[in-house]
Amino acid sequence: MIVRQFISWIRTASAGERAEATRALARAWLVSDLSEDDRIAAEGALLMLLDDPSPLVRRAMAEAFARSSEAPAAIVQALSSDQPSVALPVLEHSPLLIDADLVDIVATGGSEVQCAIARRIALPASVCAAIAEVGCAAAALELIENPYAELAPFSWDRIVERHGHLAAIREAMLVLEDLPAATRAALVAKLSDTLAQFVVARNWLSADRAGRVAAEARDRSAINIAARSRGEDMRGLVRHLRATSQLTAGLILRALLSGNLELFDAALVELSELPPARVTALLHDRGGASLHALLRRAGLPESTFAAFQIALQACHEHGFVDSDDGAARLRRRMVERVLTHCETDRGATEPLLILLRRFATESAREEARQFCDELAAEETIAPVYDLAAA
């Protein structure tokens, strides 16, 4: 009887009045102790209201049913396909929408719809993959900032590939502590390329010069990322560097001259395709023949073998391995020792000497900066001690 009166009344009520009445009816359906006949009649009225011309009415129903697992499934399904202003509460919160529904809506929906789904709690990997693959940049940003999203490594990489040129995406990803090392390297490479294109477009640098600067920046960043990577994360980084043609002799030599033996080992394992234990044994064999055979199998230029051998000897003899920051900086003494040897080696090529001279300049500047920073820190601390003594 009440539902009949409701249906009769809404025919002449205003949109605002219909919306409030619809909200009340939806809540009654959820929480009131209705008889079976009244429950069926109420659901029929709500189904009829899906055709109400005013989005205010349908929005009121969506807000009432959005978070409930007891809501009528057919109504929730219909609301999820409505216009964005109606569908958003259901898309963001409803537990009744299955993964396949969400993937389909991501593929066919607009930015607002994709963002609402990206904000869902307990967002499964399949839906995350759909957003990473076809979602807009705003939805990708929502996904990155959603702590409940189950993002697989390939989804991270896809976001970088599609939206890594955007500063907001990069900043949101780089602050994540658990971001895979390979993804972090891809993101840095994207930034380097973006900056290189910018300076070339402004005629600040030639294309060749900008490309070299960007490549050097990528190599330095790869070493810094590797310094914080271990185990499978390191192996994933090395696989990424190889797949993107960044695992060059220059990068591997930089790793060794930074004292990062873990990255050096992982790179040779990847390139030689030998078991890790075998590579480690060959590297600890002080004879040069074993090292040369390993480097040759890894496909590195023979002109670099002497540089690798001298650098590895320096690591073993003087313990140039940084256990605090994971070997992120070039070691000046190591670089100068290798450069001195190669300058007197007839087999050393000019490109190798140019690379080592750049390494020598970079390591000297880094050491000078570190020295000045330490002096400045001492100057800051000294007045504190003076005041304490007074």
C-alpha distance (Angstrom), angle and dihedral (degrees) to the residues before:
residue distance angle dihedral
M1 . . .
I2 3.84 . .
V3 3.78 92.2 .
R4 3.82 91.0 49.7
Q5 3.80 89.4 53.0
F6 3.82 89.8 47.8
I7 3.81 92.2 52.6
S8 3.78 90.9 48.7
W9 3.81 92.8 47.7
I10 3.82 98.1 49.6
R11 3.80 91.1 59.9
T12 3.81 90.1 75.4
A13 3.84 101.7 24.9
S14 3.82 122.8 107.7
A15 3.80 121.3 -106.8
G16 3.80 92.2 -103.9
E17 3.81 92.3 50.0
R18 3.79 91.4 47.0
A19 3.79 90.6 51.0
E20 3.81 93.6 52.9
A21 3.81 91.8 45.1
T22 3.80 90.7 49.2
R23 3.81 91.0 50.8
A24 3.82 89.8 51.5
L25 3.80 92.7 48.0
A26 3.82 92.3 49.0
R27 3.81 91.6 50.3
A28 3.80 90.1 47.5
W29 3.79 89.6 52.7
L30 3.81 89.4 53.3
V31 3.80 102.7 42.3
S32 3.81 110.2 14.5
D33 3.78 123.8 94.6
L34 3.80 96.0 -118.8
S35 3.78 123.7 175.4
E36 3.77 116.1 -112.2
D37 3.83 91.8 -105.2
D38 3.81 92.4 48.9
R39 3.79 90.6 46.9
I40 3.79 92.0 53.4
A41 3.80 91.2 46.0
A42 3.83 91.8 48.6
E43 3.80 92.1 50.7
G44 3.80 89.4 49.6
A45 3.80 90.6 52.3
L46 3.80 91.4 49.1
L47 3.80 90.9 49.6
M48 3.80 88.3 51.8
L49 3.82 90.1 51.4
L50 3.80 89.8 60.3
D51 3.81 84.2 78.6
D52 3.82 93.9 52.0
P53 3.82 108.5 129.8
S54 3.81 92.8 -136.4
P55 3.84 116.9 82.0
L56 3.84 87.1 -153.3
V57 3.80 89.7 71.3
R58 3.79 94.9 47.7
R59 3.81 91.2 43.5
A60 3.82 90.1 54.1
M61 3.80 89.5 53.3
A62 3.82 91.4 47.4
E63 3.80 92.4 51.7
A64 3.82 91.5 49.3
F65 3.81 94.7 49.4
A66 3.82 100.3 32.4
R67 3.82 100.5 98.4
S68 3.80 99.6 29.3
S69 3.78 124.8 104.8
E70 3.83 88.1 -165.2
A71 3.80 96.2 60.0
P72 3.83 118.4 117.4
A73 3.80 104.8 -84.9
A74 3.79 94.5 -146.0
I75 3.79 91.8 54.0
V76 3.81 93.0 47.7
Q77 3.81 90.2 49.1
A78 3.80 91.1 51.8
L79 3.80 93.3 46.4
S80 3.82 91.2 51.0
S81 3.81 89.0 60.6
D82 3.80 94.9 46.9
Q83 3.80 124.8 102.3
P84 3.83 114.2 -62.1
S85 3.80 96.0 -102.8
V86 3.82 87.9 60.1
A87 3.79 101.5 33.7
L88 3.83 101.4 47.9
P89 3.85 98.7 84.8
V90 3.80 91.4 50.0
L91 3.80 94.2 43.8
E92 3.78 92.4 50.3
H93 3.81 99.2 43.4
S94 3.80 116.9 12.3
P95 3.82 114.1 116.6
L96 3.81 89.8 -163.0
L97 3.81 95.0 74.1
I98 3.80 111.1 93.8
D99 3.79 124.7 -144.4
A100 3.81 93.4 -102.1
D101 3.82 90.4 54.5
L102 3.79 91.5 51.5
V103 3.81 94.3 46.7
D104 3.81 90.2 51.5
I105 3.81 92.3 48.1
V106 3.82 91.3 49.1
A107 3.80 89.9 52.7
T108 3.81 94.4 49.9
G109 3.82 103.3 28.1
G110 3.77 132.5 89.5
S111 3.77 131.8 -116.0
E112 3.82 97.0 -77.6
V113 3.79 92.1 50.1
Q114 3.81 93.3 47.8
C115 3.81 91.6 48.6
A116 3.81 91.8 51.1
I117 3.81 91.4 52.9
A118 3.82 91.4 45.5
R119 3.82 89.1 58.6
R120 3.82 94.4 56.1
I121 3.80 120.1 122.7
A122 3.83 115.5 -114.4
L123 3.79 93.1 14.6
P124 3.84 106.8 -172.3
A125 3.79 124.7 -131.0
S126 3.82 94.0 -108.3
V127 3.82 93.0 58.3
C128 3.80 91.3 43.2
A129 3.80 88.8 52.8
A130 3.80 90.8 52.2
I131 3.81 91.8 51.7
A132 3.81 91.0 46.3
E133 3.80 90.7 50.1
V134 3.82 102.8 44.6
G135 3.81 106.8 2.6
C136 3.78 123.2 115.6
A137 3.81 121.9 -108.6
A138 3.82 92.0 -99.6
A139 3.81 90.9 54.8
A140 3.81 90.6 47.8
L141 3.81 89.2 52.8
E142 3.82 90.8 50.4
L143 3.79 88.5 49.9
I144 3.81 93.1 50.9
E145 3.80 91.4 50.2
N146 3.83 93.8 46.3
P147 3.83 107.3 99.1
Y148 3.81 90.4 -164.0
A149 3.81 96.5 56.7
E150 3.83 115.6 112.5
L151 3.79 100.1 -142.6
A152 3.80 116.2 -176.8
P153 3.84 118.1 -147.5
F154 3.82 91.9 -106.2
S155 3.80 89.8 54.3
W156 3.81 91.0 54.1
D157 3.80 89.2 50.3
R158 3.79 92.0 48.7
I159 3.81 91.3 52.8
V160 3.80 89.7 51.1
E161 3.80 91.4 48.2
R162 3.81 94.0 49.8
H163 3.81 103.0 33.1
G164 3.81 107.5 13.4
H165 3.80 91.3 110.0
L166 3.82 90.0 68.4
A167 3.81 115.8 91.9
A168 3.82 94.4 -144.4
I169 3.82 91.4 55.6
R170 3.81 92.9 47.2
E171 3.79 94.0 47.9
A172 3.81 93.0 48.3
M173 3.80 92.0 50.4
L174 3.78 100.1 41.8
V175 3.82 93.4 57.7
L176 3.83 91.1 58.3
E177 3.79 110.6 105.4
D178 3.81 94.9 -156.5
L179 3.79 97.4 47.9
P180 3.84 108.2 133.6
A181 3.79 112.8 -104.0
A182 3.82 91.8 -125.9
T183 3.79 91.0 54.4
R184 3.80 91.3 47.6
A185 3.81 89.7 52.4
A186 3.81 91.3 49.2
L187 3.79 90.0 50.2
V188 3.81 92.0 51.1
A189 3.81 90.2 48.3
K190 3.80 89.2 52.3
L191 3.80 90.0 51.8
S192 3.81 92.1 48.3
D193 3.79 91.9 51.7
T194 3.81 91.7 47.0
L195 3.81 92.0 51.6
A196 3.80 92.1 45.4
Q197 3.80 91.4 53.1
F198 3.80 90.0 47.8
V199 3.82 96.1 53.2
V200 3.81 91.6 44.5
A201 3.81 91.0 50.7
R202 3.83 89.1 51.7
N203 3.82 90.8 48.7
W204 3.81 89.9 -122.8
L205 3.82 91.9 127.8
S206 3.77 135.6 11.9
A207 3.80 117.0 -105.7
D208 3.83 92.1 -109.1
R209 3.80 93.4 48.7
A210 3.80 92.7 46.1
G211 3.80 90.6 48.5
R212 3.80 91.9 52.8
V213 3.80 92.8 47.4
A214 3.80 90.3 49.2
A215 3.82 91.7 48.9
E216 3.81 91.6 51.0
A217 3.80 90.4 48.5
R218 3.82 90.4 51.0
D219 3.81 91.0 50.9
R220 3.81 92.9 49.9
S221 3.79 90.6 47.7
A222 3.80 91.4 48.8
I223 3.81 90.0 55.3
N224 3.81 91.5 47.8
I225 3.81 91.4 49.7
A226 3.79 91.7 46.3
A227 3.81 89.4 51.6
R228 3.83 88.3 67.3
S229 3.81 96.4 40.0
R230 3.76 129.1 93.1
G231 3.79 139.0 175.0
E232 3.80 116.3 -17.3
D233 3.80 91.2 2.0
M234 3.81 89.0 59.7
R235 3.79 92.1 46.4
G236 3.80 90.4 49.9
L237 3.80 89.7 51.4
V238 3.81 92.1 50.8
R239 3.80 91.9 48.4
H240 3.81 89.2 51.3
L241 3.81 92.3 48.9
R242 3.79 90.5 51.0
A243 3.81 93.5 46.8
T244 3.81 90.8 51.8
S245 3.85 93.9 45.7
Q246 3.80 91.9 -113.4
L247 3.81 96.6 116.3
T248 3.79 92.4 93.0
A249 3.78 131.3 154.2
G250 3.81 88.3 -105.4
L251 3.81 92.9 55.8
I252 3.80 92.9 45.5
L253 3.81 90.9 48.8
R254 3.82 89.7 49.0
A255 3.82 89.0 52.9
L256 3.78 91.8 52.3
L257 3.82 93.0 44.9
S258 3.81 87.5 51.9
G259 3.80 90.1 54.9
N260 3.80 92.2 -114.1
L261 3.77 98.4 142.7
E262 3.81 92.9 164.0
L263 3.80 92.1 61.6
F264 3.81 90.4 41.8
D265 3.84 91.0 52.5
A266 3.82 93.4 44.6
A267 3.82 91.8 49.7
L268 3.80 92.6 52.1
V269 3.81 91.5 45.9
E270 3.81 89.7 52.7
L271 3.80 95.8 45.9
S272 3.81 98.5 39.2
E273 3.82 94.0 40.3
L274 3.80 89.0 -141.9
P275 3.83 123.9 138.3
P276 3.82 112.8 -87.2
A277 3.83 92.3 -119.2
R278 3.80 90.7 54.5
V279 3.81 92.6 50.0
T280 3.81 91.5 48.3
A281 3.81 90.6 51.1
L282 3.80 92.2 50.3
L283 3.81 91.8 49.0
H284 3.79 92.1 51.9
D285 3.79 92.1 49.9
R286 3.80 102.1 102.7
G287 3.80 91.8 -152.0
G288 3.79 114.1 99.8
A289 3.80 95.3 -138.2
S290 3.82 94.2 70.1
L291 3.79 92.9 49.2
H292 3.80 92.2 47.0
A293 3.81 91.0 50.5
L294 3.80 90.4 50.8
L295 3.80 93.2 48.1
R296 3.79 90.7 47.4
R297 3.80 91.4 51.4
A298 3.81 88.8 49.6
G299 3.80 89.1 57.1
L300 3.81 96.9 -116.9
P301 3.83 119.0 151.4
E302 3.80 114.3 -93.1
S303 3.80 89.6 -133.6
T304 3.82 88.0 70.4
F305 3.83 96.9 50.6
A306 3.80 95.0 91.8
A307 3.82 91.6 50.1
F308 3.79 91.2 51.5
Q309 3.79 92.1 47.0
I310 3.83 95.0 51.1
A311 3.82 92.1 44.5
L312 3.82 91.6 50.1
Q313 3.80 90.8 48.5
A314 3.81 89.6 52.6
C315 3.80 90.6 51.2
H316 3.79 91.9 51.5
E317 3.81 95.9 42.4
H318 3.80 100.8 43.4
G319 3.79 103.7 22.2
F320 3.80 94.8 -121.8
V321 3.82 91.4 177.9
D322 3.80 117.2 121.1
S323 3.80 109.5 -142.6
D324 3.80 94.5 -179.0
D325 3.78 105.5 56.6
G326 3.80 95.4 18.9
A327 3.81 95.6 -110.8
A328 3.78 102.8 -62.8
R329 3.83 101.2 153.3
L330 3.78 134.3 61.9
R331 3.82 112.2 -103.8
R332 3.78 108.2 -126.9
R333 3.81 97.1 -152.3
M334 3.78 91.4 49.8
V335 3.79 92.7 48.8
E336 3.81 93.2 48.0
R337 3.80 91.7 47.8
V338 3.80 92.3 52.2
L339 3.82 92.3 43.5
T340 3.81 92.3 50.6
H341 3.79 90.8 51.5
C342 3.79 94.9 46.6
E343 3.81 93.3 47.6
T344 3.81 87.8 63.1
D345 3.79 95.2 39.2
R346 3.80 113.4 98.6
G347 3.80 90.5 -155.3
A348 3.80 93.9 60.3
T349 3.78 113.6 106.6
E350 3.78 126.2 -139.6
P351 3.85 93.9 -113.7
L352 3.81 89.7 55.1
L353 3.82 91.8 49.3
I354 3.81 90.8 48.3
L355 3.82 89.9 51.1
L356 3.81 92.6 48.6
R357 3.81 92.0 48.0
R358 3.81 89.4 52.9
F359 3.80 88.8 49.5
A360 3.82 89.6 50.0
T361 3.81 92.1 51.7
E362 3.81 92.2 45.9
S363 3.82 94.0 48.2
A364 3.81 91.9 47.5
R365 3.79 91.4 51.7
E366 3.80 92.3 46.6
E367 3.80 91.1 50.1
A368 3.80 90.7 49.1
R369 3.80 91.9 49.8
Q370 3.78 91.1 49.2
F371 3.82 90.8 49.2
C372 3.81 91.9 50.7
D373 3.80 91.7 46.9
E374 3.80 90.3 52.6
L375 3.81 91.2 49.1
A376 3.80 90.9 50.1
A377 3.80 90.3 49.3
E378 3.81 90.8 51.5
E379 3.81 90.5 50.0
T380 3.80 89.3 52.8
I381 3.80 94.0 48.8
A382 3.83 96.3 44.0
P383 3.86 96.7 69.6
V384 3.79 89.1 51.1
Y385 3.79 90.9 56.7
D386 3.81 90.7 45.5
L387 3.78 91.1 53.8
A388 3.80 91.2 47.5
A389 3.81 91.4 51.7
A390 3.81 91.7 48.8
